[in-house]
Amino acid sequence: MITETINYYSQVQILELIAVVATLAYVIFAAKESIWCWPAALISTALFTIVFYEFYLWMDSVLQVYYFVMAIYGWYCWRESKNDNATGIKSLAGNVAENKSSLEISSLPLANHLKAIGLLTVLSLIVGFLMDNYTPTTFPYVDAATTVFAVYATYLVTQKVLENWLYWVVIDLVSIYVYIEKGLAPTAFLFVIYVFIAAAGYINWRVKYQRLQLA
């Protein structure tokens, strides 16, 4: 029995390590505004769904399912952007198609973010209360908050909203504590790296955004 348990969790940890590598690839590609971030996200989210479920981080597990769907959606959005650019080139060259606007990096006003943060905080408290009273999940309120805010931040990534990286910095910092407490050392270490990549992603996207504003 003990041997079977050890072997089982060893297999889970192997899945965790593979998911860590794939997720790291996703963040790096996203920071570089590369469409290859989405295939990497499909792999990592599928594996983390299993890992988080086994460690009773159920909201994180559900979140991975959402990430999987959004990876497909994000891939579609960014690919459409690429296709639109190609259409634009053809239009300029031979006037054979209508030039469509591509998906570029954008920025939302502070007021929009404050409203979003207020609504997400209330939703986090409601979800946290339900989890605390009706599920065996660990850190219900923290888990709920990181999940709710991550859902919103992920959508911002698919739309190439600059400030998504600021949300991720905060989410990742909180997540580090949770994963350390749960003994998920590789994942905790991954999120430490995330913080630095998210900061770099913000700087990189901001430079590109400012160039677009001056163009």
C-alpha positions as CSV (number, residue, x, y, z in Angstrom):
1,M,0.0,0.0,0.0
2,I,2.8,2.4,1.0
3,T,4.7,1.5,-2.2
4,E,1.7,2.1,-4.4
5,T,1.1,5.5,-2.8
6,I,4.7,6.5,-3.3
7,N,4.6,5.4,-6.9
8,Y,1.3,7.2,-7.5
9,Y,2.5,10.6,-6.2
10,S,5.8,10.1,-8.1
11,Q,3.7,9.9,-11.3
12,V,1.8,13.0,-10.3
13,Q,5.0,14.9,-9.7
14,I,6.3,13.8,-13.1
15,L,3.2,15.3,-14.6
16,E,3.8,18.4,-12.5
17,L,7.3,18.8,-13.8
18,I,6.2,18.5,-17.5
19,A,3.4,21.0,-16.8
20,V,5.9,23.4,-15.3
21,V,8.1,23.3,-18.3
22,A,5.2,23.7,-20.7
23,T,3.7,26.6,-18.7
24,L,7.1,28.3,-18.5
25,A,7.3,28.1,-22.3
26,Y,3.8,29.6,-22.5
27,V,4.7,32.6,-20.4
28,I,8.0,33.2,-22.2
29,F,6.3,33.0,-25.6
30,A,3.4,35.3,-24.4
31,A,5.9,37.9,-23.2
32,K,7.5,37.9,-26.6
33,E,4.0,38.2,-28.2
34,S,4.5,34.8,-30.0
35,I,1.5,32.8,-31.0
36,W,3.3,29.6,-29.9
37,C,2.3,30.4,-26.3
38,W,-1.1,28.9,-27.0
39,P,0.0,25.4,-28.0
40,A,2.2,25.3,-24.9
41,A,-0.8,26.4,-22.8
42,L,-2.9,23.6,-24.1
43,I,-0.3,21.0,-22.8
44,S,0.3,22.6,-19.4
45,T,-3.4,23.2,-18.6
46,A,-4.3,19.6,-19.4
47,L,-1.6,18.3,-17.0
48,F,-2.2,20.9,-14.2
49,T,-5.9,20.0,-14.2
50,I,-4.9,16.5,-13.0
51,V,-2.3,17.7,-10.6
52,F,-4.4,20.3,-8.8
53,Y,-7.3,18.0,-8.5
54,E,-5.2,15.3,-6.8
55,F,-4.0,17.9,-4.3
56,Y,-7.5,19.2,-3.5
57,L,-6.9,22.6,-5.1
58,W,-10.2,22.2,-6.9
59,M,-10.7,25.8,-8.0
60,D,-7.2,25.8,-9.5
61,S,-8.2,22.5,-11.3
62,V,-11.3,24.1,-12.6
63,L,-9.3,27.2,-13.6
64,Q,-7.1,25.0,-15.7
65,V,-10.1,23.8,-17.7
66,Y,-10.9,27.4,-18.3
67,Y,-7.3,28.1,-19.3
68,F,-7.6,25.2,-21.8
69,V,-10.6,26.8,-23.5
70,M,-9.1,30.2,-23.5
71,A,-5.9,28.9,-25.0
72,I,-8.0,27.8,-28.0
73,Y,-9.7,31.1,-28.0
74,G,-6.5,33.1,-27.7
75,W,-4.9,31.0,-30.4
76,Y,-7.9,31.9,-32.7
77,C,-7.7,35.6,-31.8
78,W,-3.9,35.9,-32.3
79,R,-4.1,33.8,-35.5
80,E,-6.9,36.0,-36.9
81,S,-4.6,39.0,-36.2
82,K,-1.9,37.4,-38.2
83,N,-4.3,36.6,-41.0
84,D,-5.6,40.1,-41.0
85,N,-2.0,41.4,-41.4
86,A,-1.6,39.1,-44.4
87,T,-4.9,40.4,-45.9
88,G,-3.7,43.9,-45.4
89,I,-0.5,43.3,-47.3
90,K,-2.4,41.7,-50.2
91,S,-4.8,44.6,-50.3
92,L,-1.9,47.1,-50.5
93,A,-0.2,45.1,-53.2
94,G,-3.0,44.2,-55.5
95,N,-6.2,45.6,-53.9
96,V,-7.7,42.2,-53.9
97,A,-9.1,42.2,-50.4
98,E,-10.3,44.7,-47.7
99,N,-7.6,45.7,-45.3
100,K,-8.8,44.7,-41.8
101,S,-7.4,46.0,-38.5
102,S,-5.2,43.5,-36.7
103,L,-5.2,42.7,-33.0
104,E,-2.6,45.1,-31.5
105,I,-1.5,45.7,-27.9
106,S,-4.0,48.0,-26.1
107,S,-4.4,49.7,-22.7
108,L,-7.5,50.2,-20.6
109,P,-8.1,53.3,-18.5
110,L,-7.5,53.1,-14.7
111,A,-11.2,53.5,-14.0
112,N,-12.0,50.3,-15.9
113,H,-9.4,48.4,-13.8
114,L,-10.8,49.8,-10.6
115,K,-14.3,48.7,-11.5
116,A,-13.1,45.3,-12.5
117,I,-11.1,44.9,-9.3
118,G,-14.1,45.8,-7.2
119,L,-16.4,43.4,-8.9
120,L,-13.8,40.6,-8.9
121,T,-13.2,41.1,-5.2
122,V,-16.9,40.7,-4.3
123,L,-17.1,37.6,-6.5
124,S,-14.0,36.2,-4.9
125,L,-15.6,36.6,-1.4
126,I,-18.8,34.9,-2.6
127,V,-17.0,32.0,-4.2
128,G,-14.6,31.7,-1.2
129,F,-17.6,31.5,1.2
130,L,-19.2,28.7,-0.8
131,M,-15.9,26.8,-1.0
132,D,-15.2,27.2,2.7
133,N,-18.6,25.8,3.6
134,Y,-19.3,23.2,1.0
135,T,-16.0,21.8,-0.2
136,P,-12.8,20.3,1.4
137,T,-10.6,22.6,-0.7
138,T,-7.6,24.3,1.0
139,F,-7.2,28.1,1.4
140,P,-10.8,28.7,0.0
141,Y,-10.7,32.5,0.0
142,V,-7.2,32.8,-1.4
143,D,-7.9,30.0,-3.9
144,A,-11.1,31.7,-5.0
145,A,-9.4,35.1,-5.4
146,T,-6.5,33.9,-7.4
147,T,-8.9,31.9,-9.6
148,V,-11.4,34.7,-10.2
149,F,-8.7,37.3,-11.0
150,A,-6.8,34.8,-13.2
151,V,-9.9,34.3,-15.2
152,Y,-10.1,38.0,-15.9
153,A,-6.4,38.3,-16.5
154,T,-6.4,35.4,-19.0
155,Y,-9.1,37.2,-21.0
156,L,-7.0,40.3,-21.1
157,V,-4.1,38.3,-22.5
158,T,-6.3,37.0,-25.4
159,Q,-7.2,40.6,-26.2
160,K,-3.6,41.8,-25.8
161,V,-4.4,44.3,-23.0
162,L,-1.1,45.6,-21.6
163,E,-2.1,45.6,-18.0
164,N,-2.7,41.9,-17.9
165,W,0.9,41.5,-16.8
166,L,0.3,43.6,-13.6
167,Y,-2.6,41.3,-12.6
168,W,-0.3,38.3,-13.1
169,V,2.4,39.7,-10.9
170,V,0.0,39.9,-8.0
171,I,-1.6,36.6,-8.7
172,D,1.7,34.8,-9.0
173,L,3.0,36.3,-5.7
174,V,0.0,35.0,-3.8
175,S,0.1,31.7,-5.6
176,I,3.7,31.1,-4.5
177,Y,2.6,31.0,-0.8
178,V,-0.2,28.6,-1.5
179,Y,2.0,26.1,-3.5
180,I,4.7,26.2,-0.8
181,E,2.1,25.4,1.9
182,K,0.8,22.5,-0.3
183,G,4.3,21.1,-0.8
184,L,4.2,21.7,-4.6
185,A,7.8,22.9,-4.7
186,P,8.4,22.8,-8.5
187,T,5.2,24.7,-9.1
188,A,6.1,27.3,-6.4
189,F,9.5,27.8,-8.0
190,L,7.8,28.2,-11.4
191,F,5.7,31.0,-10.0
192,V,8.7,32.8,-8.7
193,I,10.0,32.8,-12.3
194,Y,6.6,33.9,-13.4
195,V,6.9,37.1,-11.4
196,F,10.0,38.1,-13.2
197,I,8.7,37.0,-16.6
198,A,5.4,38.9,-16.0
199,A,7.4,42.0,-15.1
200,A,9.5,41.6,-18.3
201,G,6.4,40.9,-20.3
202,Y,4.9,44.2,-19.1
203,I,8.0,46.2,-20.0
204,N,8.2,44.5,-23.4
205,W,4.5,45.0,-24.3
206,R,4.6,48.6,-22.9
207,V,7.5,49.5,-25.2
208,K,5.6,48.0,-28.2
209,Y,2.4,49.8,-27.1
210,Q,4.2,53.2,-26.9
211,R,5.7,52.6,-30.4
212,L,2.2,52.0,-31.7
213,Q,1.0,55.2,-30.1
214,L,3.7,57.1,-31.9
215,A,3.2,55.5,-35.2
